[in-house]
Amino acid sequence: MSQLAFIRSSTAQLVNDGNISCPICMDDIHPPFRVLPCGHSYCVVCIDEYCKVASRNGVSPFCPMCHRHFQIENVNEMGNGEA
C-alpha cells in the first residue's frame, strides 16, 4: 500500500469516527471530503471554494496547511463508499 493510500484509508477512518476537523472551517469533517496529495484533508465544499477563489485570482491552488501546490482535478472525493 502506498503512503498516500495509507493516509487516505486512515483519514477515512478518522472521519467516520468524527475525530478530524477541516482546517478551513474548523468543523468536523463529514463525508464527502478530499485528501490532497500531501495528505491533508478538507471538506469538499471548503476546498472546492478555496480552489475557485485561487482560480479567479489566477493563482495555482496550494494546501492551506503545508503550501504544497496541487491540481484539484487530481484530487479525489472520498467518503462515498471509498476507503
N, C-alpha and C positions, 0 to 999 in steps of 0.2 A: 504494500500500500504506500502510495507517495505521501510526502509530508502534507501537501495541500489536501489530499483526500482524507487523511487522518484529522486534520484541522476541521474540515467541513463536517465530518462524522461527529467529532467531539462537540463542535458548536451546535449541531442539530440536537444532540442530547441535552446540552445546557439550555437551549431554547425551550425544548419540550418540558424541561424541569422548571422553567421560569427563573433561571439563575443567571441571565445575561441581559445587560442593558444596552440600548443603542447610544453610542457616543454623541449623536447629533441631537436627539430629542430627550435623551436621558430616561425614557420609559423602558419597561421590559420589552424585549423583542419578542414578537409573536409571529408565527409563520403566516405568510411567506417572508423570507428575509434573504439578504445577499451576503455572501462571504467573498471578499475581494481576494485577488491573488496573493496579497500579503498576509491573509489570514484574519483580518479584522472584519467584524460583522456589523450590519446595519439593517434597519427596517427598509423594506423595499421602497416605501413612499419617501422616506428621508433621503436615501442615497440617490434615488432617481431625480428628485427635485434638486439636490445638490449638483448632479451632473447637468441638468438643464440650465441652471444658473451659470455653471462653468462654461457651457457651450455658448450661451448668449453673450458671455463676456470674452469669447474667443480664447478660452484657456482650456488646456487638456486637464481632465479631472485627476485628482490625486487623493489618496487616502487621507481623511482628516486627522487620523491618529499618527501615521508614520510618514506621510507625504510622498509615498511611492505612487508614481503615475500608473494609470490603468485605462483600459478602454471598456466602457460599460457594456458594449456588445459581447465582450469576452467574459462577463461575469454572469454566472448562472443564478437564477432564482431558486431558492431552496425552501423546503417546508411544505411542499405539496406532494407528500409521499416519497420524497427523496431523502437519502441519508448519506 
